[in-house]
Amino acid sequence: MTQSTTFRTSTKQDTLADHIVEFLSRVSRALRNLADSADHAAKMVRKADAARRS
């Protein structure tokens, strides 16, 4: 019986670990997208500023 319980717990832990990995992967992707957007916005601001100065 203990082996069955251990296996069940291990499966639950694996599922939780999979969910955590997927969540962190999505957070990482979202942060990369946010950084890319911020970089793009900064480039547009610099471009507009340069155009305004000339």
DSSP file (Angstrom, degrees, kcal/mol; ACC not computed):
  #  RESIDUE AA STRUCTURE BP1 BP2  ACC     N-H-->O    O-->H-N    N-H-->O    O-->H-N    TCO  KAPPA ALPHA  PHI   PSI    X-CA   Y-CA   Z-CA
    1    1 A M     >        0   0    0      0, 0.0     4,-2.2     0, 0.0     5,-0.2   0.000 360.0 360.0 360.0 -39.6    0.0    0.0    0.0
    2    2 A T  H  >  +     0   0    0      1,-0.2     4,-2.8     2,-0.2     5,-0.2   0.871 360.0  55.0 -64.4 -33.7    2.8    2.5    0.8
    3    3 A Q  H  > S+     0   0    0      2,-0.2     4,-2.4     1,-0.2    -1,-0.2   0.919 108.2  48.6 -64.3 -41.2    4.3    2.0   -2.7
    4    4 A S  H  > S+     0   0    0      2,-0.2     4,-2.4     1,-0.2    -2,-0.2   0.917 113.0  47.4 -63.2 -43.6    0.9    2.9   -4.3
    5    5 A T  H  X S+     0   0    0     -4,-2.2     4,-2.7     2,-0.2     5,-0.2   0.911 111.6  50.8 -63.9 -43.0    0.6    6.0   -2.1
    6    6 A T  H  X S+     0   0    0     -4,-2.8     4,-2.6     1,-0.2    -2,-0.2   0.911 110.8  48.8 -61.7 -43.0    4.2    7.0   -2.9
    7    7 A F  H  X S+     0   0    0     -4,-2.4     4,-2.4     2,-0.2    -1,-0.2   0.920 111.6  49.3 -63.0 -44.0    3.5    6.6   -6.6
    8    8 A R  H  X S+     0   0    0     -4,-2.4     4,-2.2     2,-0.2    -2,-0.2   0.920 113.0  46.9 -62.3 -44.7    0.3    8.7   -6.3
    9    9 A T  H  X S+     0   0    0     -4,-2.7     4,-2.7     1,-0.2    -1,-0.2   0.911 111.2  51.8 -63.0 -42.9    2.1   11.4   -4.4
   10   10 A S  H  X S+     0   0    0     -4,-2.6     4,-2.7    -5,-0.2    -1,-0.2   0.904 109.0  50.4 -61.5 -40.9    5.0   11.4   -6.8
   11   11 A T  H  X S+     0   0    0     -4,-2.4     4,-2.5     2,-0.2    -1,-0.2   0.910 110.9  48.7 -63.9 -42.2    2.5   11.8   -9.7
   12   12 A K  H  X S+     0   0    0     -4,-2.2     4,-2.5     2,-0.2    -2,-0.2   0.912 112.4  48.6 -62.8 -41.7    0.8   14.7   -8.0
   13   13 A Q  H  X S+     0   0    0     -4,-2.7     4,-2.9     2,-0.2    -2,-0.2   0.902 110.9  50.5 -65.2 -40.3    4.2   16.3   -7.4
   14   14 A D  H  X S+     0   0    0     -4,-2.7     4,-2.6     2,-0.2    -2,-0.2   0.913 111.0  48.8 -63.0 -42.3    5.2   15.8  -11.0
   15   15 A T  H  X S+     0   0    0     -4,-2.5     4,-2.3     2,-0.2    -2,-0.2   0.918 112.5  47.9 -63.9 -43.3    2.0   17.4  -12.2
   16   16 A L  H  X S+     0   0    0     -4,-2.5     4,-2.5     2,-0.2    -2,-0.2   0.923 111.9  50.0 -62.4 -44.2    2.5   20.3   -9.9
   17   17 A A  H  X S+     0   0    0     -4,-2.9     4,-2.7     1,-0.2    -2,-0.2   0.904 109.5  51.4 -61.5 -41.6    6.1   20.6  -11.1
   18   18 A D  H  X S+     0   0    0     -4,-2.6     4,-2.5     2,-0.2    -1,-0.2   0.910 110.6  48.6 -61.3 -42.7    4.9   20.6  -14.7
   19   19 A H  H  X S+     0   0    0     -4,-2.3     4,-2.7     2,-0.2    -2,-0.2   0.904 111.8  49.1 -64.4 -41.3    2.4   23.3  -14.0
   20   20 A I  H  X S+     0   0    0     -4,-2.5     4,-2.8     2,-0.2     5,-0.2   0.921 111.5  48.8 -65.0 -43.4    5.1   25.4  -12.3
   21   21 A V  H  X S+     0   0    0     -4,-2.7     4,-2.2     2,-0.2    -2,-0.2   0.921 113.1  47.5 -62.0 -43.9    7.5   25.0  -15.2
   22   22 A E  H  X S+     0   0    0     -4,-2.5     4,-2.3     2,-0.2    -2,-0.2   0.910 112.5  49.8 -63.5 -42.1    4.7   25.9  -17.7
   23   23 A F  H  X S+     0   0    0     -4,-2.7     4,-2.5     1,-0.2    -2,-0.2   0.933 112.3  46.6 -62.3 -46.7    3.8   29.0  -15.5
   24   24 A L  H  X S+     0   0    0     -4,-2.8     4,-2.6     1,-0.2    -1,-0.2   0.858 110.2  54.2 -65.6 -34.3    7.4   30.1  -15.3
   25   25 A S  H  X S+     0   0    0     -4,-2.2     4,-2.4    -5,-0.2    -1,-0.2   0.920 110.2  46.4 -63.6 -43.5    7.8   29.6  -19.0
   26   26 A R  H  X S+     0   0    0     -4,-2.3     4,-2.5     2,-0.2    -2,-0.2   0.891 112.3  50.1 -66.5 -39.5    4.8   31.8  -19.7
   27   27 A V  H  X S+     0   0    0     -4,-2.5     4,-2.5     2,-0.2    -2,-0.2   0.923 111.2  49.5 -63.4 -43.8    6.0   34.5  -17.3
   28   28 A S  H  X S+     0   0    0     -4,-2.6     4,-2.3     1,-0.2    -2,-0.2   0.919 111.6  48.2 -61.0 -44.7    9.4   34.4  -18.9
   29   29 A R  H  X S+     0   0    0     -4,-2.4     4,-2.4     1,-0.2    -1,-0.2   0.906 111.7  50.2 -62.6 -42.2    7.9   34.8  -22.4
   30   30 A A  H  X S+     0   0    0     -4,-2.5     4,-2.5     1,-0.2    -2,-0.2   0.896 110.3  49.6 -64.4 -40.5    5.7   37.6  -21.2
   31   31 A L  H  X S+     0   0    0     -4,-2.5     4,-2.6     2,-0.2    -1,-0.2   0.890 110.3  50.5 -67.3 -38.1    8.6   39.5  -19.7
   32   32 A R  H  X S+     0   0    0     -4,-2.3     4,-2.5     2,-0.2    -2,-0.2   0.925 111.5  48.4 -62.9 -43.6   10.6   39.0  -22.9
   33   33 A N  H  X S+     0   0    0     -4,-2.4     4,-2.5     2,-0.2    -2,-0.2   0.905 111.6  49.9 -62.6 -41.5    7.7   40.4  -24.9
   34   34 A L  H  X S+     0   0    0     -4,-2.5     4,-2.6     2,-0.2    -2,-0.2   0.914 111.0  48.9 -63.1 -43.4    7.4   43.3  -22.5
   35   35 A A  H  X S+     0   0    0     -4,-2.6     4,-2.4     2,-0.2    -2,-0.2   0.905 111.3  50.1 -63.7 -40.9   11.1   44.1  -22.8
   36   36 A D  H  X S+     0   0    0     -4,-2.5     4,-2.5     2,-0.2    -2,-0.2   0.912 111.4  48.8 -62.7 -42.1   10.9   43.9  -26.6
   37   37 A S  H  X S+     0   0    0     -4,-2.5     4,-2.6     2,-0.2    -2,-0.2   0.908 111.5  48.8 -64.7 -42.0    7.9   46.3  -26.5
   38   38 A A  H  X S+     0   0    0     -4,-2.6     4,-2.4     2,-0.2    -2,-0.2   0.896 111.5  50.2 -64.5 -40.1    9.7   48.7  -24.2
   39   39 A D  H  X S+     0   0    0     -4,-2.4     4,-2.1     2,-0.2    -2,-0.2   0.920 111.6  48.0 -63.6 -43.8   12.8   48.6  -26.5
   40   40 A H  H  X S+     0   0    0     -4,-2.5     4,-2.3     2,-0.2    -2,-0.2   0.920 111.5  49.9 -62.7 -44.4   10.6   49.3  -29.5
   41   41 A A  H  X S+     0   0    0     -4,-2.6     4,-2.3     1,-0.2    -2,-0.2   0.900 109.5  51.6 -62.3 -41.0    8.9   52.2  -27.8
   42   42 A A  H  X S+     0   0    0     -4,-2.4     4,-2.5     1,-0.2    -1,-0.2   0.898 109.2  50.5 -63.7 -39.8   12.2   53.7  -26.7
   43   43 A K  H  X S+     0   0    0     -4,-2.1     4,-2.5     1,-0.2    -2,-0.2   0.907 110.4  49.5 -63.6 -41.4   13.4   53.5  -30.3
   44   44 A M  H  X S+     0   0    0     -4,-2.3     4,-2.6     2,-0.2    -2,-0.2   0.889 110.5  50.2 -65.4 -38.6   10.3   55.2  -31.5
   45   45 A V  H  X S+     0   0    0     -4,-2.3     4,-2.6     2,-0.2    -2,-0.2   0.929 111.9  47.6 -64.6 -45.2   10.7   58.0  -28.9
   46   46 A R  H  X S+     0   0    0     -4,-2.5     4,-2.5     2,-0.2    -2,-0.2   0.908 112.6  49.8 -61.3 -41.4   14.3   58.5  -29.9
   47   47 A K  H  X S+     0   0    0     -4,-2.5     4,-2.3     2,-0.2    -2,-0.2   0.924 112.8  46.0 -63.3 -45.3   13.3   58.6  -33.6
   48   48 A A  H  X S+     0   0    0     -4,-2.6     4,-2.1     2,-0.2    -2,-0.2   0.883 112.6  51.2 -65.3 -38.0   10.6   61.1  -32.9
   49   49 A D  H  X S+     0   0    0     -4,-2.6     4,-1.9     2,-0.2    -2,-0.2   0.910 110.3  48.6 -65.4 -42.1   12.9   63.2  -30.8
   50   50 A A  H  X S+     0   0    0     -4,-2.5     4,-1.5     1,-0.2    -2,-0.2   0.901 111.9  49.5 -64.3 -40.4   15.5   63.2  -33.6
   51   51 A A  H  < S+     0   0    0     -4,-2.3    -1,-0.2     1,-0.2    -2,-0.2   0.876 109.8  51.4 -66.2 -37.3   12.9   64.2  -36.1
   52   52 A R  H  < S+     0   0    0     -4,-2.1    -1,-0.2     1,-0.2    -2,-0.2   0.860 109.8  50.2 -67.6 -35.2   11.7   67.0  -33.9
   53   53 A R  H  <        0   0    0     -4,-1.9    -1,-0.2     1,-0.2    -2,-0.2   0.800 360.0 360.0 -74.6 -29.1   15.3   68.4  -33.5
   54   54 A S     <        0   0    0     -4,-1.5    -1,-0.2    -5,-0.1    -2,-0.2   0.484 360.0 360.0 -89.9 360.0   16.1   68.4  -37.2
